[in-house]
Amino acid sequence: MTILHVQNVTGGYTRKPVIQDLSFEMNKGELVGLIGLNGAGKSTTIKHIIGTLLPRAGEIRLNGVTLKENMDQYRTSFTYIPETPVLYEELTLKEHLELTAMAYGLDEKTLAERSEVLLKEFRMEKRLNWFPSHFSKGMRQKVMIMCAFLVNPSLYIIDEPFVGLDPLGIQSLLDQMDAKKRAGAAILMSTHILSTAEKHCDRIILLHEGRVRAQGTMDDLRKAFQMPAATLDDLYIAMTKEQDNEQHA
Amino acid sequence: MNSMHSVWAKRFEHYIGEIMKYMRFVFTGHIAIVFVFIIGAGGYQYSEWLKVVQNNFPAEWLVAILVGCLLTLSRPTTLLKEPDQVYLLPLESQMPQYFKKAKNWTFWSQLLVPAVVYIVMIPLLKEVTELTTKQIWLGVLFVAILKFINVRSEFAFRYVNRGQAILMDRFVRAIVSILAIQTVLTDGVFAIVFLIMLVYYVVTLHKKMKNQPVPYEHFINLEQNRMLSFYRFANYFTEVPHLKGSIKRRAWLDIAYKWIPYKKENTQAYLVFRTFIRTDDHFYLWLRLTAISAVIAMFVNIPFVTWIVAGALAFATTLQLKYALLSAGEFRMDMLYPIPRETRKQAVTKLVRLLAMKQAIIVTICAIMQPQFFIIPLVIILVSELTIRLSK
């Protein structure tokens, strides 16, 4: 069953589009890696999906609706973990969880149950009444992660999740992602850490200069590049070189 | 050598520009008027007191202690910036040129405060002591010399100890500076002894500086703190864009959050109430304007004037808070929440209305001894409501 459907999307901040004619789908229980160089259009793609940018052409459907058709349903269907943690400096960790739960319409009992599990998993139980100014980069990241997982949406959008997390934090995040996947959620993850992407993602979307260069499982990609036994790093480098050659030819 | 001078000159120009930019708002703001009143009232009280002061009043000691302590506070203004600890490293041997400029600016910019305090004290010295006018004005020169030495010694001490134990240094300099001024106002020539002591202290510190690397980290820290406190000060008068407001929990106000039960519709109210109470900028803005309104309502007994003041301040409070809480500059997570966009505006309106009510109650209580005080809350609530509805 399709959860996210991105169809021929063109868009960006200014008149010159950053992403062009972008199309891909995400299904239930799938972890998809969005891979690309700096400036390839990963963040712009994400901004279109979360609705802070609107596509100039094409449409994005989440659980069958576009943002315009049903804003409430669209927004309830996903949570987002940005690359740089965005926290309210004036709220404690506990209040961040409470605010998120309120906004997504969770009842207090669910909030208590779910946050207990998450706080334990990410070893933050003792920091409930702390303000973000006392948190390290990794802890701030954990607050974002906990808020996103608290809601239990059908789509998770995670931008560069591993930077700043300690090894235990990375493991907890991977465990959480795995559990949600098995429960039927889809996860879109953008990252530069290719070895982790290769190991955990069911499918990979390779973005290059605003377009989908290739997408599919690792085997699909190896076939497309005619490089059996290649790692994602090899494929990636091959892709960028190919592009250079085309440009110089 | 020239390059260091131009680095300083450039920074100095930028720094002065920055100060001027914000001082303009300070001198035109409402607090400036309050200051003028306070200075006027203080000056009047002082001149009245001079008429009755006893001849045995220890004026020399008072002047010495006040001016001496002010002299001691000689935090260097270096205008160093964070990247300097990387980019200026190869120029370490030329840094003394730069610091010379910095110390000169520190001296001139800080001399004013002790000098003004001394000059304000001159009428007292004339009244109480038998010093001649010439002796008293020689004292000003002496204050300048002491300031010069104090600036150099605080700089050297911070340099040598990388900012550690500065209180020790200040304590020593305070004692010697106080004794020096006290002596110059009583025994005259003996003050030279204390001056020599201070010079010896500075020279010793300078010798220790010779083989030490520049303590960039400490000076940059100092610089950042200084600019931050300036921006905080300026922020009382105008909005300083790059200033992140400081946050305090104010746990005693936690009770206010009880008005917002756990419900999806209350998401924005949950956030906005906490943002207002815990952000110093918003909270103190309301407190300050309410306090001014209350004080004027209490002491001015011309009803018409208190109404105008209360109305003007209610307008300022409402408008500023509304804009501050509705400004949508940076990305916030609540922009993604599945809640209608208008709820933010509704929550802010609810809060601002409530604050106008509180302001009305406080000001009315303070005005209770005045004739027709009951008009004041009506004015405040009416003006505030109109501001909420008519502003964008």
Interface residues (C-beta under 8 A of the other chain):
Chain A: I50 G51 T52 M71 D72 Q73 Y74 R75 T76 Y80 P82 V86 Y88 E89 E90 L91 E95 E98 L99 T100 M102 A103 Y104 G105 E108 F131 S133 C147
Chain B: K244 I247 R249 Y262 K263 K264 N266 T267 Y270 L271 R274 T275 R278 T279 E330 F331 R332 M333 D334 M335 L336 Y337 P338 I339
